[in-house]
Amino acid sequence: MLVLMLQQKQSIIMRDKLVNKNLGLLVTVTDKIIRDQNGELLELSVEGYRDQENKNYTPISCTILCYTHYPTNIQVGDRIEFEHVDIKKTIHKNSLTGNPTYDDYLIKEDVVAAIFMNNKIEYTIQERPKYSINRWLWNKRQQVYTQLKHILSKTTFTYFSLIFLGNKQHIIIDDLRKTFNYWGLSHYLARSGLHIVLFIIIWQFILSLIPINFFLKRLLLLLICIIYNFLSWYSIPFARAYFAFLLIETGRLCNRQTYYLHILTLICTLILLFNPMQLFFLDFQLTFALTFALVWIGRILQRST
């Protein structure tokens, strides 16, 4: 409870420093999602802010999202100076249904605010590093995403992008989500831990056909899953299954006994320690509650036989 209160308080303090002001921001681009041919979503790590009358930046460390309705030449890793940024203060009110509010969602995502690029906002690229691991990883992920988009049909790619890559920001997906919401089937579009299990099973079968040492097969499987993680987008159900697999496989490679229930408890505890707001969101509740229930039932059935 104390960690949750500190998380909420820190987010409010950061937001109050930036809202309802004509600001200049010094940021670094940490991620970029191309939503369609004319729009982008930029994740910006803010290093400093200043009023337009001041020249010196006040240091700050937070994250904001920037939506554009046109393509930009901004790349991941760029250090950019924004001018005339006006972040609006959101109205703090409780949801009538008792569900988490938009402010709660921003806290969960570790985002202070979202801005929308308009004609008033100006930006200047101050620095573009010659070498950037984040930019290289982003380019590789975007290459895979684009190649799959050209190879697969439009419908197949949309489902694959949602379920196996976890990209929920594409404009086509917005239209698809509305259709599923109408019929109450939006949970079918959610990326779950089952999908990484299917991914692992497929690669286990492929590696079983290769006549190499068992230890090397396990290392290759770990490496493939790590690459898959870097080429896809983050989600709590995926993270739960991914880290559980890494811990179990590491235990096997080190000849150590592992218990899935203990590993699941460890992952759940660490996530809540670093981001307690996750506890109030459905994706976290479902993925851990259902997995705990299935593991517990499995242990009971195993003891009864």
SULBELVEN-V438698 format. One record per residue. N is the residue number from 0. SS is DSSP state (H for helix, E for strand, L for the rest). NEAR is the number of other ideal C-beta (glycine too) atoms within 10 Angstrom. Layout:
<<N SS NEAR> <N SS NEAR>>
This chain:
<<0 L 6> <1 H 7> <2 H 13> <3 H 15> <4 H 10> <5 H 11> <6 H 17> <7 H 15> <8 H 10> <9 H 14> <10 H 21> <11 H 14> <12 H 11> <13 H 19> <14 H 20> <15 H 11> <16 H 16> <17 H 21> <18 E 15> <19 L 10> <20 L 14> <21 L 12> <22 E 20> <23 E 19> <24 E 25> <25 E 20> <26 E 25> <27 E 18> <28 E 24> <29 E 14> <30 E 18> <31 E 21> <32 E 19> <33 E 17> <34 E 18> <35 E 13> <36 L 8> <37 L 11> <38 E 18> <39 E 19> <40 E 15> <41 E 23> <42 E 18> <43 E 25> <44 E 15> <45 E 23> <46 E 15> <47 E 15> <48 E 22> <49 E 17> <50 E 11> <51 L 12> <52 L 6> <53 L 10> <54 L 8> <55 L 6> <56 L 15> <57 E 11> <58 E 9> <59 E 15> <60 E 9> <61 E 21> <62 E 18> <63 E 23> <64 E 18> <65 E 25> <66 E 15> <67 E 18> <68 L 12> <69 L 9> <70 L 12> <71 L 17> <72 L 7> <73 L 18> <74 L 17> <75 L 21> <76 L 20> <77 L 22> <78 E 16> <79 E 21> <80 E 17> <81 E 21> <82 E 15> <83 E 15> <84 E 23> <85 L 14> <86 E 19> <87 L 11> <88 L 11> <89 L 14> <90 L 8> <91 L 9> <92 L 9> <93 L 11> <94 L 10> <95 L 6> <96 L 6> <97 L 7> <98 L 11> <99 L 17> <100 L 15> <101 H 13> <102 H 17> <103 H 17> <104 H 13> <105 H 20> <106 H 24> <107 H 21> <108 L 15> <109 L 14> <110 L 18> <111 L 25> <112 E 21> <113 E 16> <114 E 21> <115 E 11> <116 L 18> <117 L 10> <118 L 6> <119 L 10> <120 L 16> <121 E 11> <122 E 19> <123 E 9> <124 E 14> <125 E 12> <126 E 10> <127 L 15> <128 L 13> <129 L 5> <130 L 7> <131 L 16> <132 H 10> <133 H 16> <134 H 17> <135 H 12> <136 H 14> <137 H 20> <138 H 13> <139 H 13> <140 H 18> <141 H 15> <142 H 11> <143 H 14> <144 H 19> <145 H 11> <146 H 10> <147 H 15> <148 H 14> <149 H 7> <150 H 9> <151 L 14> <152 L 9> <153 H 8> <154 H 10> <155 H 11> <156 H 18> <157 H 19> <158 H 15> <159 H 15> <160 H 23> <161 H 22> <162 H 16> <163 H 17> <164 H 20> <165 L 16> <166 L 19> <167 L 16> <168 L 16> <169 L 21> <170 H 12> <171 H 15> <172 H 17> <173 H 12> <174 H 10> <175 H 16> <176 H 14> <177 H 10> <178 H 11> <179 H 13> <180 H 11> <181 H 9> <182 L 8> <183 L 8> <184 L 10> <185 H 14> <186 H 11> <187 H 12> <188 H 17> <189 L 17> <190 L 24> <191 L 22> <192 H 21> <193 H 12> <194 H 20> <195 H 23> <196 H 13> <197 H 13> <198 H 18> <199 H 18> <200 H 10> <201 H 10> <202 H 16> <203 H 12> <204 H 9> <205 H 13> <206 H 16> <207 H 10> <208 L 6> <209 L 9> <210 L 5> <211 L 10> <212 L 8> <213 H 10> <214 H 10> <215 H 11> <216 H 16> <217 H 16> <218 H 14> <219 H 15> <220 H 17> <221 H 16> <222 H 10> <223 H 15> <224 H 18> <225 H 12> <226 H 12> <227 H 17> <228 H 16> <229 H 10> <230 L 15> <231 L 22> <232 L 18> <233 L 11> <234 L 19> <235 H 22> <236 H 22> <237 H 22> <238 H 17> <239 H 23> <240 H 25> <241 H 22> <242 H 17> <243 H 20> <244 H 19> <245 H 16> <246 H 18> <247 H 15> <248 H 17> <249 H 13> <250 H 14> <251 H 15> <252 H 12> <253 L 8> <254 L 6> <255 L 10> <256 L 6> <257 L 15> <258 L 12> <259 H 15> <260 H 14> <261 H 10> <262 H 19> <263 H 19> <264 H 14> <265 H 13> <266 H 20> <267 H 19> <268 H 10> <269 H 11> <270 H 18> <271 H 16> <272 H 9> <273 H 11> <274 L 18> <275 H 19> <276 H 21> <277 H 18> <278 H 15> <279 H 17> <280 L 15> <281 H 12> <282 H 18> <283 H 21> <284 H 13> <285 H 15> <286 H 22> <287 H 22> <288 H 11> <289 H 13> <290 H 21> <291 H 14> <292 H 10> <293 H 11> <294 H 16> <295 H 11> <296 H 10> <297 H 12> <298 H 13> <299 H 9> <300 H 9> <301 H 8> <302 H 7> <303 H 6> <304 L 4>>
